[in-house]
Amino acid sequence: MPVTLHVWRVPRRRVAAAMIRIAFPGVRDVRFAKFVGTSAGFLPRDADLTRYAAITVSETPVRLDKWDKLAVASARVELEPLLSRGSWSGQRPFTVPDRSEISGSGIPGGTDNAADGGVHGPMVLALTRARLRPSKMRTFYRAVPAVVPEVERAPGLLARFGIGEAPIGYQGTISLWRNAADLARFAYRQPEHRAVIARTPADRWYSEELFARFAVREISGDRVVLGWVAGDERGVTQR
């Protein structure tokens, strides 16, 4: 089922109105919808009170006109789920196509050859979301700074920002990558990131977690709102 990422930049004078809409979104006729705050980085101190996002899952296009009118800039990213593990608020919102239609990379019609540095498949978006155990927040947030510089330098990274349903305790990230191979290289070869992944089961940071990967089918609007850090537009339709 189609997934859409909506991102808005609001003027500072409208931040209070945006927070009210986050609390009372009033979205109907969708399978799943989550409205979140965002951050420039991945720590609570990095919160950006002028940027908000929503993830919607629906058979038909979702228009969020009240948010669009509130914003001074916005972007939409149309997505196709490729892989999803875990849950979000007790739900498994992203339906992945039958595995017989997907190659080892999780890209329809593509191949996964991250080991040799090949470039395969379309642009991809990675979404992580976790609910932190209160007793584990301190150790988790201490582990994050080691990873941040490596994310910013990662080859193939196009855009990234943090997300959260609350200022603390609900940790998430959204990142766009040139292709699945670049994402895999960062996730599984970058030492600091691998170290954090390895600690997760033992340290039991999360009471709930989700990881999902999507093919990017279309980007419309202002890419700056997405935290764009590169000019690669391969594999998607821009409007």
Secondary structure, 3 states (H helix, E strand, C coil): CCEEEEEEECCHHHHHHHHHHHHCCCCCCCCEEEEEEEECCCCHHHEEEEEEEEEEECCCCCCCHHHHHHCCEEEEEEEEEEEEEECECCECCCCCCCHHHCCCCCCCCCCCCHHHCCCCCCCEEEEEEEEECHHHHHHHHHHHHHCHHHHHHCCCEEEEEEEECCCCCEEEEEEEECCHHHHHHHHHHCHHHHHHHHHHHHHCCEEEEEEEEEEEEEEEECHHHHCECCCCCCCCEEC
